[in-house]
């Protein structure tokens, strides 16, 4: 094998080590974000939460499922550093029709649009942190 081929194979073999440095395989510094989510006086039992980049933040959307009022964004290391609009959805089962034979349970998204598609909730994920807590107490209209 000539020197050029060995050099190329050496770079290919070492590239995973270079990409994995610092836990930023995708190039973003990330922070694990966790907290509580409630609508009115009740924790959101089932739902999802998304961090959508705004104000010049160039990063992917990050998110997590909400279970029993708790969420934690850990996928790929968490939420990239930057400024985000937060969208929160909550789901609940609809009453089942007694004559319905379907095994699939219907559910609805009940959190008002002001907390999801028209959300003004904003969070800044600061550089240098490894984790942060961000709770959301949504008020009923």
C-alpha positions, 0 to 999 in steps of 0.5 A: 500500500502506498503512502497516500493510501495509508494516509487517507485510511489513517485520517478516516480511522481517526475522524470519529475521534475528531468529531466526538471531541467535547460532546459536540458531534453536530457542532453545537454547544448543548445544555440539558434543560429540564423542568415542570410544566403545568396548565392552571393548577394541574401538571400536564400529564402527557404532552410535548415541549419544543424549543424553536430557534429565534432572534438569530439563533441558528440551531435545530429545533430541540424538544422532549415529551412531557410526562406527569408534568415533567420534561427533560431535553437530553437528545444529542446532549440537550438544547443548543446555546441560543434564544428560543420560542417555547411551544407547549402542547398537552394531550388528554383522552376524549371520552369514548363512545359506548358503542364504539368498537375501536381500540384506538383512544381519541385524544385532543390537544387542549393547551391554547395556541398562545402557548404553542403555535402563537407562543410568546414564551421565550428562553435563553440557553446560556453558553458554558452551562451543562444543565439548567432548570426551566419551569413553565406555569401556564395560566388558563384564560 
